[in-house]
């Protein structure tokens, strides 16, 4: 009986570990798909305010946290704003114009 119980616990543990790995893979795929936009936004900030990459990321992250806007959404808005200037539509667009519009 103890052997069967240990075997069942092992299967449950394997299932939990497999599910955790699937979740991690999904999160990594999402992060990798969003990275290019964030990198473009960092490059834009570097060009606009003449700073290094770390400073640009810190600025992007700080505005994201301060205004509770997802980093990727803010980066997308910045890249979009530079591609086609338009009046602010979302909170993220407004923040981009407030912090990084070309002057």
N, C-alpha and C positions, 0 to 999 in steps of 0.2 A: 504494500500500500504506500509506503514512504517513497518508493522508487517512482510510482505513478504520479504522486504529488509533485515530486521534484521535476519530473519530465514535463508535467503540465506547466509548472512555474517557469521552466526554461523556455517553453514555447511562447508563453505570454511575454517573457522578457525579450525573446527574439522578435516578436511582433511589435513590441513597443520600440525596440531599437530600430527596426526597419521603418516604422512610421516616423520616427525622429529623423532618420537619414533622408527620407522622402521630403519631409518638411524643410530640412536644411538645403537640399538640392533646389527645391522650388524657390527658396529665399535667395540663394546665390544666383540663380538664373535671373530673377527679378533685378537684383543689384547690378548684374552685368549688363542687362538690357538698358538700365537707366544711366549707367556710367558715362556713355558718350555725351549725353546732353549736359550732364553736370560738368564734364571736362570742357565742353564748349563754353558754358557759362563762366567757368573759372577763367578761361582764356579771354573772354570779353571783359570781365572785370579787371583782369591784369592790364589790358589795353586801355581801358577807360581811366583807371585811377593810377596807372603806372606802379603796380606792386608785383610782388612775387606770387607764386602759385599757392603757397601756404596762407598768405595773407588774404588772397582772393577767396580761398575756400572758407577761411574763418569768417570773412564778411558775409558770404553767402549763407553759411550755417547760422550765424548770429541773427541775421534778418529773418531767416526761416523760423528759428526758435522764438524770437521776440514777438513775432506776429502769428505764430502757430500755423504756419503754412508749410506743407511738405517740401522738403529740399528739392525733390525732382520737379514738383509743380512750379516752384519759384525759378529754378534753372530753365525750365521750358518756356516760362513767360519771358525771361530775360532774352533767351535766344530768339524767340518769336518777335519780341519787341524790336530787336536789332534788325531782324529780317524785314519786317513790315511795320513801321511805326503806325500806331492807331491809338485812339483814346482808350484809357483804362477800362477794362470790362470786369475783371475779377480783382479780388484783393491782391493776388499775386502780381497781376499786371500793374496795379497801383504802386505796390512796393518796389517793383523794378524801376518804374519811372521816378519814384522818390529817391532811390539810392544809386541807380546806375545809368540814368539817361545821359546821352551825350550832351555835353554843354558847350 
